Structure formats: structure tokens, C-alpha cells
Amino acid sequence: MPLALMVVFLLFFCSCEVSREILYKPIQFDKERQELSLQYMAERYGMVRDTPVIEPRMIVIHHTVIPTMQRTYEVFYRPKLSDSRTEIQGAGSLNVSSQFLVDRDGSIYRLMPENFMARHVIGLNHCAIGIENVGGTDDLPLTRAQLKANIWLVNYLNEKYGLEYLIGHHEYRLFEAHELWRETDSTYRTVKTDPGKKFMRRLRRHFKNGNFRPLPKPYSND
């Protein structure tokens, strides 16, 4: 094969490697989950709503530390938080989840309506779409296929909603003094490291400066 033709072939192959299909794998979003979501919005954010609809203004990237898609899905599936999550139980019974889950092969799953609130980031759930990535440990680092899937999904969501911010979960506390921050309890915080600086740096390389606003500067309440 001529070199020029090979280059074209490789570029085409790489561009098509990530499927643009979003697979629907719904978690349980019944009356109980809706009521828990509305209760969370009222108690944590002072937002009284009839439905748990959000106005998306940011994307929050996560990793699960759980090794498989199915096990992650099972953690998110039920409406009520597991008793094992003692560090966040005091902030409500609504189970954690996100709108999207990306498997290690790059498959993208929609777990719930993308404009319904999911519990995935303190203070910002009312305006944030969450993307969870399976893995993220030293033994199971996030993959190139996941990176490509995240790039495509972020583009899709940004084109649809005109979003303002793209952040890693480990960056959420930069918003504590921001107008978007709604958490009513000043003591309710957790330390997060996902998905890590390296993954976010690689992800942001694919977006121009004008795609998203710069992150707020570190907040101090001293």
C-alpha cells in the first residue's frame, strides 16, 4: 500500500474507532428516586421543584474505581444509597449515579435522562451532567478508548446545551465561591482525586480555549 494511502486509511480508522452510538441502559428512576431527588434538591440547594429537571451548565468527569461496567451499573441502579456509604449518608438517602457511563472499551451508556439531576458532585448537581468512566486504578488505568469516547461525548453535550465548564471531579471545590455553588452545609465536603490531572489534561487538549470558560481560582474561607 502506498504511504500516502496508508496515512489516509489510518486517519480514517482512528476517526471511526469510537462508536457514536449512545447505548441506553437505564437505572431505576421510579417514583421513589424522583421523590428522593426532589428532596435532595430542596434540602441541599434550597430548590423546590415539581420535577428533578436541571439546566446543564457544566460537565463533570469521574472515574469509578470499580473494575467493570456491570458492577458499576449495579451500584448506581437502586434509588436509595447503600448503607456502606457512611461518609455521605448524612446528606441524604438519594443514591449516587451519573447521567453517562463509559466502559473501558469506549462504549457509552446513558443511565438516565441527561437533564435530570444525578447525585455525583457536591454543590453542583443542579447544573452538572456527570460522565463516569469504569476503572481508574493503578491496575486498571483509564484507556485511550475511554478518552476518545469522552471527547466525543463532551462535544455532543456541548453542542446540545452550550455548556460553560468542563471539570474533573477533583476540581469541584474550586466552585465554592462561584454563583453556581448551591450546597447549604459548609461542612459537607469530600476529598476527590478522580479522574486525575493527567486524564483531564489529555481531554482538554481537544477543546479550543473558547469552548469552555476557565476554572475559578482556588477558594479560601480563611
N, C-alpha and C positions, 0 to 999 in steps of 0.2 A: 504494500500500500504506500503511495507517495506520502512524503512527510506532511505536506500541506493538507491533504485529505485526512490523514490521521489526526492532525490537530483539530480540524473541524469536527471529526467524529467524537473525539474525546470531550470537546466543549459541549457538544450536543448531549452526550451521555451524562456528563456531570450535571447539566442543567435539568435533565429529566430524572435524575436519580431519586429525588424526593417526590413522592406522590402528592398531588394537590388535593386528594380526596380527604375530607374530614369524616371519620367514621363515628357513628352515633352509638354511644354505649352509656345510656342514662343511669345515673344513680337514682336512688329512691327520693323523689321530690313530691311527696304526698301532702296532705293537709297538715300533718304534724310538722314536717320540715318547713312548710310555709309559715306556720304559726311561730315556730322557733326562730325563723329568720326575721320575722316582723318584730318579735320580742327583742332579739339581739339589736336590731337597728334602733329601736326605741330606747333601750337601756344603755347601749354603748355610745350611740351617736345622737340621741335626742331627736331622732327622725321617726315620726309617726306616719305610717303608710298603710294603704289597703292591700298592696301587693309588694313583694320584695324586689321591685324593679330598681335598677341602678342606672345612672348616667355615666357610662365609662369615660374616664379621662386619663387612665394610665394602664399599663401592663406590668404585672409583677411576675418575674421569672423565679421558679423554685426548682429544687431537686428533692426527691422523696426519701433517699437513703434506703428505700425498700427495693429489693433486687428484681422484682417482676411487676409487670403491668397488672396482672390479675390480683396479686396480693395488695397492691396499692388501691385498686378499684374496690376491693373488699373493705379496706379501711375507710374509704370515703362513702361507701354505699348507704349506710343507715343514717337516719335523720339525727339521732342522738349521739353525743360524744361518748367515747369509751371511758370507762372508769379509770383506765390506766393513764389518761391524760391529766394527771393531777396538777400540773403546772399551769393549766389554763381553765380548769373546771370552774373556778370562781367567777369567770367572766361569762358564763352561760352554758346551756346544755346543747346548743346547736353544734352538730358535728363539723369537723373541718372538711374542706373539699376545695376544688377549684373548677373553673369552667372547662379547662382543657387538660389533657394528659398526653404526654409524648413518650412513646415506648422507645426502647434502645435501638430499634431498627428504623426509627423515624416516623413510625405510624402515629397519626394524630387522632385522638379521640375527644369528642365533645361529650362531657359528662352531664351537662345541664345547660339550660338556656344561657347564652353568653351575657345577656343583660339582666340576669337575676343574680342577687347577691350570694356569693360564696364566702365562707369563713376561711381565709387563707393569709391575711396580713392585718396586724393590729392597726387600728386607727384609720384604715383606708379602704376597707371592704366595700363601702358605699359607692366607690368610684373606680374600683380596680378589677380588671379581668386577670385571673390567675392562670399561669401555664406551669404545670408540674411536669418534671422530667424524671423518668424512672432511673434510679441509681443515684450516683453522685458520691460514692465512697471511694477510698483508695483502691479497693479491689474491683469496683465497678464504676470507673470514671464515666462522665457523660461522653457520648460518642459524637463523631463527625456527622452521622446521620441525624442525631438529635439537634445539633447545631443548625444544619440545613433546614430541618423542619421548623425550628424556632424562627429562623429568618423568614421563611415563607409565611408562617402564621402571624408573626408580628406585622408584616406587610399587609396581609389580608385584613387584620383587625384595624390597623391604622387607616387604611383606605376606607374602611366602612364607617369608622367612628371619628376620625380626625383627632387622634389621641394626643395628649400633651407630654406624657412622660413614659419612659421605658426604664424600669429599675429592677435590680436584683433584690430578693427578699432581705439580704443582709444590709441593704441601703435604706430600709423603710424608716428608720429613726431620723433620717435627715429631714423628714417632713413634719416633725413635731411642732414646729412653729409656723407651718405653712397653712394657708387658708383651707386646704383640703383635709387637714387633720381633724378628726371628729371624736377620738377616744375621750370619754368623760372621766376615766380613772387615771390619775397621773402615776399610779404605782403599777399599772398593768403593762408590763413590757417583758419581752423575752429576747434572748440573745440568739441571733441567727447568722449562719455562715453561708447559706445556700443562695444562689448556685455557685458562688465564688467569684473573685475578681477576674480570674483568667477567662472563665466562660463568658462573663458579661463584656469583657474587653473584646473577645473574639466576635461576639454578637454585635456589638456597637460598631465595629469596623464596617459593617454592611449598610449603615444608615448615614446619610449626609447630616451635616450639622443642623440643617433646617427641619429635619424630620421630627425631632423631639427637643423639648426645652432642656437646658442644663439642669442638673440636680441642685437642690438648695445646698447652701453651705452648712457644715455641721452645726447642730443646735446645742446650746448650753443653757441650762436653767440655773447656773450658779449665781 
